[in-house]
Amino acid sequence: MWPDHYINIKLNNIMCAKIEHHTQNITYDGLLQGNRDWVTATLAEDPTFFDRLSAGQKPPILWIGCSDSRVPANQITNTRPGDIFVHRNIANVIVHTDMNMLSVLDYAVNVLEVEHVLVVGHYGCGGVNAAMGSKQFGIIDNWLTNIRDVYRLHNDELDVLTDEKQRFDRLVELNVIEGVSNLTKTSIVQNRWANGKKLGIHGWVYSLETGLIKDLEVSASSNENISRVFKMNDGQ
Ligand SMILES: [Zn+2]
């Protein structure tokens, strides 16, 4: 999602023109009207919708994705309010000092008892792109340094890719793969598995160009493959 003019360079012009035209029609009052229209349409289709949802939530999925406005969890998976618990940040970075992410993860895993955690990146991610360059954008550069660490870890694989788009796409994927790995290093996930609970951690990448999600097939569902250095036990 960062920054718009930067990402626009990477997208085809027709698509950008459509996006700009669309966003120009969004106004403050229009959002409130849109909300009223949505309530009317939702009740027409399902009169008990709000009664049901207001009673509580039990989503089976936690989604950790990018803040990018073009990657909304519900729409692109054809799901509805109540289906997915969502955490988003710029470039779907997963670091162990992020209290926001850790709180969401702990609540989702131990209170909501989600069965799947999805780390969802997207090709064309402005945050990942910015991390590939040397231009400063402000405080966000510090956040994106986490992605530079991903690059450093996979330097050999990335540097041989001479095609810049290929290298960009692969870093998007590796950022997701490292995100999945970072989740498995948390005491939250490891304890859940140690207690015999079902929990799958998965890595996905969404294509802005096709609308399709690619499963990177890096799913983890037990403590088995965690390297010794990162393995913890709860003292029992
Ligand atoms: Zn992004």
py3Dmol code that shows the C-alpha trace and the ligand (Angstrom):
import py3Dmol

protein = """\
ATOM      1  CA  MET A   1       0.000   0.000   0.000  1.00  0.00           C
ATOM      2  CA  TRP A   2       2.964   2.313   0.254  1.00  0.00           C
ATOM      3  CA  PRO A   3       3.317   4.652  -1.494  1.00  0.00           C
ATOM      4  CA  ASP A   4       0.624   4.933  -4.150  1.00  0.00           C
ATOM      5  CA  HIS A   5       2.711   6.675  -6.763  1.00  0.00           C
ATOM      6  CA  TYR A   6       5.439   4.096  -6.304  1.00  0.00           C
ATOM      7  CA  ILE A   7       3.156   1.129  -6.759  1.00  0.00           C
ATOM      8  CA  ASN A   8       1.425   2.750  -9.717  1.00  0.00           C
ATOM      9  CA  ILE A   9       4.652   2.470 -11.657  1.00  0.00           C
ATOM     10  CA  LYS A  10       4.401  -1.291 -11.297  1.00  0.00           C
ATOM     11  CA  LEU A  11       0.786  -1.637 -12.366  1.00  0.00           C
ATOM     12  CA  ASN A  12      -0.635  -1.322 -15.794  1.00  0.00           C
ATOM     13  CA  ASN A  13      -2.025   2.077 -16.660  1.00  0.00           C
ATOM     14  CA  ILE A  14      -5.553   0.973 -17.443  1.00  0.00           C
ATOM     15  CA  MET A  15      -5.933  -0.649 -14.036  1.00  0.00           C
ATOM     16  CA  CYS A  16      -4.630   2.467 -12.278  1.00  0.00           C
ATOM     17  CA  ALA A  17      -6.985   4.730 -14.208  1.00  0.00           C
ATOM     18  CA  LYS A  18      -9.912   2.629 -13.056  1.00  0.00           C
ATOM     19  CA  ILE A  19      -8.710   2.685  -9.449  1.00  0.00           C
ATOM     20  CA  GLU A  20      -8.294   6.478  -9.462  1.00  0.00           C
ATOM     21  CA  HIS A  21     -11.697   7.014 -11.037  1.00  0.00           C
ATOM     22  CA  HIS A  22     -13.299   4.762  -8.444  1.00  0.00           C
ATOM     23  CA  THR A  23     -11.645   6.362  -5.419  1.00  0.00           C
ATOM     24  CA  GLN A  24     -12.597   9.867  -6.574  1.00  0.00           C
ATOM     25  CA  ASN A  25     -16.238   8.969  -5.970  1.00  0.00           C
ATOM     26  CA  ILE A  26     -15.683   8.075  -2.330  1.00  0.00           C
ATOM     27  CA  THR A  27     -16.814  10.855  -0.001  1.00  0.00           C
ATOM     28  CA  TYR A  28     -17.275  11.114   3.766  1.00  0.00           C
ATOM     29  CA  ASP A  29     -21.060  11.328   3.516  1.00  0.00           C
ATOM     30  CA  GLY A  30     -21.018   8.647   0.858  1.00  0.00           C
ATOM     31  CA  LEU A  31     -19.542   6.182   3.324  1.00  0.00           C
ATOM     32  CA  LEU A  32     -22.413   6.704   5.776  1.00  0.00           C
ATOM     33  CA  GLN A  33     -24.963   6.411   3.007  1.00  0.00           C
ATOM     34  CA  GLY A  34     -23.168   3.309   1.800  1.00  0.00           C
ATOM     35  CA  ASN A  35     -23.504   1.853   5.287  1.00  0.00           C
ATOM     36  CA  ARG A  36     -27.262   2.490   5.367  1.00  0.00           C
ATOM     37  CA  ASP A  37     -27.660   0.958   1.920  1.00  0.00           C
ATOM     38  CA  TRP A  38     -25.671  -2.084   3.018  1.00  0.00           C
ATOM     39  CA  VAL A  39     -27.842  -2.570   6.124  1.00  0.00           C
ATOM     40  CA  THR A  40     -30.997  -2.350   4.017  1.00  0.00           C
ATOM     41  CA  ALA A  41     -29.702  -4.835   1.461  1.00  0.00           C
ATOM     42  CA  THR A  42     -28.350  -7.204   4.117  1.00  0.00           C
ATOM     43  CA  LEU A  43     -31.631  -7.269   6.056  1.00  0.00           C
ATOM     44  CA  ALA A  44     -33.587  -7.835   2.863  1.00  0.00           C
ATOM     45  CA  GLU A  45     -31.492 -10.907   2.175  1.00  0.00           C
ATOM     46  CA  ASP A  46     -31.203 -12.140   5.770  1.00  0.00           C
ATOM     47  CA  PRO A  47     -33.478 -10.536   8.402  1.00  0.00           C
ATOM     48  CA  THR A  48     -31.626 -12.241  11.303  1.00  0.00           C
ATOM     49  CA  PHE A  49     -28.115 -11.283  10.141  1.00  0.00           C
ATOM     50  CA  PHE A  50     -27.422  -8.658  12.826  1.00  0.00           C
ATOM     51  CA  ASP A  51     -29.198 -10.570  15.586  1.00  0.00           C
ATOM     52  CA  ARG A  52     -26.978 -13.522  14.883  1.00  0.00           C
ATOM     53  CA  LEU A  53     -23.703 -11.631  14.573  1.00  0.00           C
ATOM     54  CA  SER A  54     -24.300  -9.444  17.621  1.00  0.00           C
ATOM     55  CA  ALA A  55     -24.594 -12.570  19.765  1.00  0.00           C
ATOM     56  CA  GLY A  56     -20.863 -13.283  19.399  1.00  0.00           C
ATOM     57  CA  GLN A  57     -18.102 -14.408  17.090  1.00  0.00           C
ATOM     58  CA  LYS A  58     -16.452 -17.764  16.497  1.00  0.00           C
ATOM     59  CA  PRO A  59     -14.351 -17.294  13.365  1.00  0.00           C
ATOM     60  CA  PRO A  60     -12.269 -20.344  12.424  1.00  0.00           C
ATOM     61  CA  ILE A  61      -9.617 -18.254  10.666  1.00  0.00           C
ATOM     62  CA  LEU A  62      -7.051 -15.616  11.613  1.00  0.00           C
ATOM     63  CA  TRP A  63      -5.852 -13.546   8.672  1.00  0.00           C
ATOM     64  CA  ILE A  64      -2.594 -11.606   8.893  1.00  0.00           C
ATOM     65  CA  GLY A  65      -2.326  -9.528   5.747  1.00  0.00           C
ATOM     66  CA  CYS A  66      -1.161  -6.258   4.235  1.00  0.00           C
ATOM     67  CA  SER A  67      -2.988  -2.985   4.923  1.00  0.00           C
ATOM     68  CA  ASP A  68      -3.238  -2.433   1.155  1.00  0.00           C
ATOM     69  CA  SER A  69      -6.782  -1.281   0.290  1.00  0.00           C
ATOM     70  CA  ARG A  70      -6.938  -3.740  -2.588  1.00  0.00           C
ATOM     71  CA  VAL A  71      -6.561  -6.870  -0.469  1.00  0.00           C
ATOM     72  CA  PRO A  72      -9.652  -7.116   1.769  1.00  0.00           C
ATOM     73  CA  ALA A  73      -9.837 -10.506   3.491  1.00  0.00           C
ATOM     74  CA  ASN A  74     -13.582 -11.109   3.180  1.00  0.00           C
ATOM     75  CA  GLN A  75     -14.187 -10.046  -0.407  1.00  0.00           C
ATOM     76  CA  ILE A  76     -11.332 -11.988  -1.953  1.00  0.00           C
ATOM     77  CA  THR A  77     -12.261 -15.199  -0.141  1.00  0.00           C
ATOM     78  CA  ASN A  78     -15.991 -14.788  -0.704  1.00  0.00           C
ATOM     79  CA  THR A  79     -16.647 -14.806   3.037  1.00  0.00           C
ATOM     80  CA  ARG A  80     -18.783 -12.623   5.306  1.00  0.00           C
ATOM     81  CA  PRO A  81     -18.557 -10.663   8.555  1.00  0.00           C
ATOM     82  CA  GLY A  82     -17.978 -13.137  11.389  1.00  0.00           C
ATOM     83  CA  ASP A  83     -15.929 -15.529   9.274  1.00  0.00           C
ATOM     84  CA  ILE A  84     -12.386 -14.158   9.598  1.00  0.00           C
ATOM     85  CA  PHE A  85     -10.506 -12.481  12.461  1.00  0.00           C
ATOM     86  CA  VAL A  86      -8.193  -9.954  10.827  1.00  0.00           C
ATOM     87  CA  HIS A  87      -4.871  -8.286  11.557  1.00  0.00           C
ATOM     88  CA  ARG A  88      -3.269  -6.103   8.902  1.00  0.00           C
ATOM     89  CA  ASN A  89      -0.103  -4.056   8.754  1.00  0.00           C
ATOM     90  CA  ILE A  90       2.070  -2.613   6.037  1.00  0.00           C
ATOM     91  CA  ALA A  91       3.561  -5.517   4.070  1.00  0.00           C
ATOM     92  CA  ASN A  92       2.192  -8.197   6.459  1.00  0.00           C
ATOM     93  CA  VAL A  93       5.360  -8.141   8.534  1.00  0.00           C
ATOM     94  CA  ILE A  94       5.522 -10.559  11.472  1.00  0.00           C
ATOM     95  CA  VAL A  95       8.019  -9.645  14.178  1.00  0.00           C
ATOM     96  CA  HIS A  96       8.193 -10.907  17.732  1.00  0.00           C
ATOM     97  CA  THR A  97       8.269  -7.482  19.369  1.00  0.00           C
ATOM     98  CA  ASP A  98       4.953  -6.398  17.828  1.00  0.00           C
ATOM     99  CA  MET A  99       2.560  -6.400  20.802  1.00  0.00           C
ATOM    100  CA  ASN A 100      -0.352  -5.692  18.503  1.00  0.00           C
ATOM    101  CA  MET A 101       0.276  -8.800  16.393  1.00  0.00           C
ATOM    102  CA  LEU A 102       1.072 -10.951  19.460  1.00  0.00           C
ATOM    103  CA  SER A 103      -2.137  -9.852  21.193  1.00  0.00           C
ATOM    104  CA  VAL A 104      -4.215 -10.621  18.108  1.00  0.00           C
ATOM    105  CA  LEU A 105      -2.499 -13.992  17.712  1.00  0.00           C
ATOM    106  CA  ASP A 106      -2.930 -14.941  21.373  1.00  0.00           C
ATOM    107  CA  TYR A 107      -6.581 -13.927  21.441  1.00  0.00           C
ATOM    108  CA  ALA A 108      -7.334 -15.668  18.154  1.00  0.00           C
ATOM    109  CA  VAL A 109      -5.552 -18.897  19.071  1.00  0.00           C
ATOM    110  CA  ASN A 110      -6.400 -19.225  22.772  1.00  0.00           C
ATOM    111  CA  VAL A 111      -9.759 -17.491  23.143  1.00  0.00           C
ATOM    112  CA  LEU A 112     -11.413 -17.714  19.737  1.00  0.00           C
ATOM    113  CA  GLU A 113      -9.628 -21.014  19.091  1.00  0.00           C
ATOM    114  CA  VAL A 114      -9.131 -20.474  15.385  1.00  0.00           C
ATOM    115  CA  GLU A 115      -7.936 -23.548  13.533  1.00  0.00           C
ATOM    116  CA  HIS A 116      -6.029 -21.788  10.774  1.00  0.00           C
ATOM    117  CA  VAL A 117      -3.743 -18.758  10.668  1.00  0.00           C
ATOM    118  CA  LEU A 118      -3.120 -17.316   7.223  1.00  0.00           C
ATOM    119  CA  VAL A 119      -0.185 -15.066   6.424  1.00  0.00           C
ATOM    120  CA  VAL A 120      -1.260 -13.335   3.233  1.00  0.00           C
ATOM    121  CA  GLY A 121       1.090 -11.231   1.140  1.00  0.00           C
ATOM    122  CA  HIS A 122       0.381  -9.843  -2.295  1.00  0.00           C
ATOM    123  CA  TYR A 123       2.382  -9.349  -5.460  1.00  0.00           C
ATOM    124  CA  GLY A 124       2.933  -5.684  -6.219  1.00  0.00           C
ATOM    125  CA  CYS A 125       3.224  -4.862  -2.499  1.00  0.00           C
ATOM    126  CA  GLY A 126       4.462  -1.269  -2.171  1.00  0.00           C
ATOM    127  CA  GLY A 127       6.042  -1.993   1.212  1.00  0.00           C
ATOM    128  CA  VAL A 128       8.112  -4.875  -0.141  1.00  0.00           C
ATOM    129  CA  ASN A 129       9.036  -2.805  -3.170  1.00  0.00           C
ATOM    130  CA  ALA A 130      10.195   0.079  -0.991  1.00  0.00           C
ATOM    131  CA  ALA A 131      12.327  -2.357   1.025  1.00  0.00           C
ATOM    132  CA  MET A 132      14.098  -3.363  -2.192  1.00  0.00           C
ATOM    133  CA  GLY A 133      15.219   0.191  -2.877  1.00  0.00           C
ATOM    134  CA  SER A 134      17.331   2.740  -1.057  1.00  0.00           C
ATOM    135  CA  LYS A 135      14.927   5.704  -1.086  1.00  0.00           C
ATOM    136  CA  GLN A 136      13.770   6.971   2.314  1.00  0.00           C
ATOM    137  CA  PHE A 137      10.015   7.294   2.964  1.00  0.00           C
ATOM    138  CA  GLY A 138      10.057   8.218   6.648  1.00  0.00           C
ATOM    139  CA  ILE A 139       9.423   6.266   9.823  1.00  0.00           C
ATOM    140  CA  ILE A 140       8.120   3.339   7.817  1.00  0.00           C
ATOM    141  CA  ASP A 141      11.685   2.628   6.683  1.00  0.00           C
ATOM    142  CA  ASN A 142      12.337   1.157  10.133  1.00  0.00           C
ATOM    143  CA  TRP A 143       9.350  -1.170   9.833  1.00  0.00           C
ATOM    144  CA  LEU A 144      10.403  -2.223   6.362  1.00  0.00           C
ATOM    145  CA  THR A 145      13.890  -3.036   7.611  1.00  0.00           C
ATOM    146  CA  ASN A 146      12.330  -6.322   8.705  1.00  0.00           C
ATOM    147  CA  ILE A 147      11.864  -7.107   5.017  1.00  0.00           C
ATOM    148  CA  ARG A 148      15.459  -6.133   4.316  1.00  0.00           C
ATOM    149  CA  ASP A 149      16.340  -8.823   6.874  1.00  0.00           C
ATOM    150  CA  VAL A 150      14.312 -11.304   4.821  1.00  0.00           C
ATOM    151  CA  TYR A 151      16.290 -10.213   1.763  1.00  0.00           C
ATOM    152  CA  ARG A 152      19.566 -10.709   3.658  1.00  0.00           C
ATOM    153  CA  LEU A 153      18.525 -14.235   4.688  1.00  0.00           C
ATOM    154  CA  HIS A 154      17.800 -15.144   1.062  1.00  0.00           C
ATOM    155  CA  ASN A 155      20.408 -12.989  -0.596  1.00  0.00           C
ATOM    156  CA  ASP A 156      21.870 -15.811  -2.699  1.00  0.00           C
ATOM    157  CA  GLU A 157      18.513 -16.846  -4.160  1.00  0.00           C
ATOM    158  CA  LEU A 158      17.359 -13.295  -4.843  1.00  0.00           C
ATOM    159  CA  ASP A 159      20.505 -11.797  -6.294  1.00  0.00           C
ATOM    160  CA  VAL A 160      20.685 -14.323  -9.144  1.00  0.00           C
ATOM    161  CA  LEU A 161      17.256 -13.177 -10.361  1.00  0.00           C
ATOM    162  CA  THR A 162      18.197 -10.500 -12.859  1.00  0.00           C
ATOM    163  CA  ASP A 163      14.602  -9.753 -13.829  1.00  0.00           C
ATOM    164  CA  GLU A 164      13.482  -7.126 -11.320  1.00  0.00           C
ATOM    165  CA  LYS A 165       9.829  -8.188 -11.319  1.00  0.00           C
ATOM    166  CA  GLN A 166      10.803 -11.800 -10.678  1.00  0.00           C
ATOM    167  CA  ARG A 167      13.006 -10.716  -7.788  1.00  0.00           C
ATOM    168  CA  PHE A 168      10.203  -8.511  -6.417  1.00  0.00           C
ATOM    169  CA  ASP A 169       7.665 -11.353  -6.649  1.00  0.00           C
ATOM    170  CA  ARG A 170      10.027 -13.785  -4.950  1.00  0.00           C
ATOM    171  CA  LEU A 171      10.758 -11.364  -2.092  1.00  0.00           C
ATOM    172  CA  VAL A 172       6.984 -11.001  -1.579  1.00  0.00           C
ATOM    173  CA  GLU A 173       6.796 -14.809  -1.280  1.00  0.00           C
ATOM    174  CA  LEU A 174       9.840 -15.067   0.990  1.00  0.00           C
ATOM    175  CA  ASN A 175       8.431 -12.361   3.260  1.00  0.00           C
ATOM    176  CA  VAL A 176       5.320 -14.540   3.700  1.00  0.00           C
ATOM    177  CA  ILE A 177       7.390 -17.701   4.210  1.00  0.00           C
ATOM    178  CA  GLU A 178       9.481 -15.994   6.894  1.00  0.00           C
ATOM    179  CA  GLY A 179       6.247 -14.697   8.438  1.00  0.00           C
ATOM    180  CA  VAL A 180       4.922 -18.260   8.723  1.00  0.00           C
ATOM    181  CA  SER A 181       8.237 -19.338  10.220  1.00  0.00           C
ATOM    182  CA  ASN A 182       8.176 -16.438  12.690  1.00  0.00           C
ATOM    183  CA  LEU A 183       4.715 -17.447  13.875  1.00  0.00           C
ATOM    184  CA  THR A 184       5.939 -20.970  14.606  1.00  0.00           C
ATOM    185  CA  LYS A 185       8.680 -19.465  16.779  1.00  0.00           C
ATOM    186  CA  THR A 186       6.166 -17.855  19.155  1.00  0.00           C
ATOM    187  CA  SER A 187       5.356 -19.460  22.503  1.00  0.00           C
ATOM    188  CA  ILE A 188       1.680 -18.911  21.618  1.00  0.00           C
ATOM    189  CA  VAL A 189       1.761 -21.280  18.649  1.00  0.00           C
ATOM    190  CA  GLN A 190       4.209 -23.751  20.164  1.00  0.00           C
ATOM    191  CA  ASN A 191       2.139 -24.109  23.352  1.00  0.00           C
ATOM    192  CA  ARG A 192      -1.017 -24.637  21.342  1.00  0.00           C
ATOM    193  CA  TRP A 193       0.618 -27.467  19.457  1.00  0.00           C
ATOM    194  CA  ALA A 194       2.206 -28.893  22.620  1.00  0.00           C
ATOM    195  CA  ASN A 195      -1.286 -29.072  24.112  1.00  0.00           C
ATOM    196  CA  GLY A 196      -2.445 -31.187  21.188  1.00  0.00           C
ATOM    197  CA  LYS A 197      -4.736 -28.565  19.688  1.00  0.00           C
ATOM    198  CA  LYS A 198      -5.353 -28.339  15.966  1.00  0.00           C
ATOM    199  CA  LEU A 199      -3.732 -25.269  14.424  1.00  0.00           C
ATOM    200  CA  GLY A 200      -2.482 -24.801  10.862  1.00  0.00           C
ATOM    201  CA  ILE A 201      -0.214 -21.914   9.890  1.00  0.00           C
ATOM    202  CA  HIS A 202      -0.250 -21.172   6.166  1.00  0.00           C
ATOM    203  CA  GLY A 203       1.403 -18.829   3.663  1.00  0.00           C
ATOM    204  CA  TRP A 204      -0.549 -17.321   0.782  1.00  0.00           C
ATOM    205  CA  VAL A 205       0.117 -14.671  -1.862  1.00  0.00           C
ATOM    206  CA  TYR A 206      -2.651 -12.766  -3.615  1.00  0.00           C
ATOM    207  CA  SER A 207      -2.332 -11.489  -7.172  1.00  0.00           C
ATOM    208  CA  LEU A 208      -3.724  -8.012  -7.795  1.00  0.00           C
ATOM    209  CA  GLU A 209      -3.627  -8.780 -11.511  1.00  0.00           C
ATOM    210  CA  THR A 210      -5.707 -11.976 -11.523  1.00  0.00           C
ATOM    211  CA  GLY A 211      -7.512 -11.825  -8.180  1.00  0.00           C
ATOM    212  CA  LEU A 212      -6.290 -15.333  -7.436  1.00  0.00           C
ATOM    213  CA  ILE A 213      -4.569 -16.571  -4.277  1.00  0.00           C
ATOM    214  CA  LYS A 214      -1.518 -18.819  -4.498  1.00  0.00           C
ATOM    215  CA  ASP A 215      -0.910 -21.277  -1.660  1.00  0.00           C
ATOM    216  CA  LEU A 216       2.859 -21.278  -1.100  1.00  0.00           C
ATOM    217  CA  GLU A 217       2.535 -24.755   0.465  1.00  0.00           C
ATOM    218  CA  VAL A 218       4.619 -23.929   3.503  1.00  0.00           C
ATOM    219  CA  SER A 219       1.942 -24.949   5.998  1.00  0.00           C
ATOM    220  CA  ALA A 220       2.972 -25.946   9.502  1.00  0.00           C
ATOM    221  CA  SER A 221       0.815 -27.834  11.968  1.00  0.00           C
ATOM    222  CA  SER A 222       3.123 -29.144  14.704  1.00  0.00           C
ATOM    223  CA  ASN A 223       6.298 -28.432  16.646  1.00  0.00           C
ATOM    224  CA  GLU A 224       8.079 -31.193  14.713  1.00  0.00           C
ATOM    225  CA  ASN A 225       9.973 -29.124  12.177  1.00  0.00           C
ATOM    226  CA  ILE A 226      10.930 -26.185  14.353  1.00  0.00           C
ATOM    227  CA  SER A 227      14.680 -25.931  14.590  1.00  0.00           C
ATOM    228  CA  ARG A 228      16.192 -26.659  17.991  1.00  0.00           C
ATOM    229  CA  VAL A 229      17.270 -23.061  18.513  1.00  0.00           C
ATOM    230  CA  PHE A 230      13.668 -21.820  18.405  1.00  0.00           C
ATOM    231  CA  LYS A 231      12.012 -24.690  20.228  1.00  0.00           C
ATOM    232  CA  MET A 232      10.598 -23.845  23.659  1.00  0.00           C
ATOM    233  CA  ASN A 233       8.700 -25.847  26.216  1.00  0.00           C
ATOM    234  CA  ASP A 234       6.472 -24.607  28.989  1.00  0.00           C
ATOM    235  CA  GLY A 235       8.490 -26.358  31.693  1.00  0.00           C
ATOM    236  CA  GLN A 236       6.151 -29.346  32.010  1.00  0.00           C
TER     237      GLN A 236
END
"""
ligand_1 = """\
1
ZN
Zn 1.185 -4.551 0.512
"""
view = py3Dmol.view(width=600, height=400)
view.addModel(protein, "pdb")
view.setStyle({"model": 0}, {"cartoon": {"style": "trace"}})
view.addModel(ligand_1, "xyz")
view.setStyle({"model": 1}, {"stick": {}})
view.zoomTo()
view.show()
